[in-house]
Amino acid sequence: MYTDARHPPRELQGFARVSLQPGEIQTVAILLPPRTPALFSEERNAWLMEAGSFNFELDSSSRDIRTAVAIEVAETRTVP
C-alpha cells in the first residue's frame, strides 16, 4: 500500500487562464480525471486511490492560495 510520502507536497492537476477586467467575475470549470490523486502500483499493475485526506487548492500562483477544499477517501481502491 502507498503512503502519503509517495505524493509530492503539491501537484498541478489542471489549470485555466482567465483574463478579467477590474470588478469582473467569471465562472471557470477545471475538470480533473477520475484518477486524481491516484498513484500507479507496479505490483498490482493498476491505479490505486489511497485512503486518506487530500487537499485541492485554487491558486492564482503557488504562493497565492485563494481557497482550499479537502476530500476524504474512505478506503484504498483501484480506479480505471
N, C-alpha and C positions, 0 to 999 in steps of 0.2 A: 504494500500500500504506500502511496505517496504521502509526504508531509508538506506542510507549508514552506519548508526550507527549499523545496524544489521550485516554488513560484518566485519570480523576481519581485522586488518591492512594488514595482509599477510596470504595467504593460499597456501599450497603446492598442486598443481593441477596435477603434473606429474613430472617424473624425468628420467634420463638415466645416467648410469655410463659409462664413456668412458676413456680408458687408451690411452694416446698418447706419442709418443717419442718426444724429443725436435725438434721443427720445423715442426712436422707432423700436417696435417689438416684433419678433418673428418667431414662429414655432419651427423647430428643426427636429427631424427624426433621424436617429442613427440606429440602424438595425444591426444587431450582433448575431453571429451564428449560434446555433443551439449548443455547440461545444464550449462556449465561453463560460467559465475559465478552466476547461478540462486539460489534462495532460495525456500524452500518448504513452501507453505501457507496452514496452517491447516484450515483456514476459507474457502478457495476455493478448498482444497484437490487437489492441483496441484502445479507444479513447476513454479515459476514466474521469468522472466528475467526483472529486473527493469531498467527503462530508466536511462541513465547517462553514465559517462565515467569510464572505467575500465582499469587499467594498468596491463600488463603482463610483468614480468621481467625474464630475463635469467641470472642466477647467477651461480657462482662456489660454493658459500656459501651464507648464509643470510646476511653476511657483505661484500660480494664482488659481487656487481651487475655489470654485463657485458654489458647488453643492456636492454632497456625497450620499449614496444610498447603499445600505448593506443588504445582502441576501443570505439566507441560511439554506444550506443543502443538508437535508436530514440524514442521508446515507450515501456511501460511496456506491457509484453505479457506472455502468458503461453507457456511452452516448453514441449515436450514429455519426 
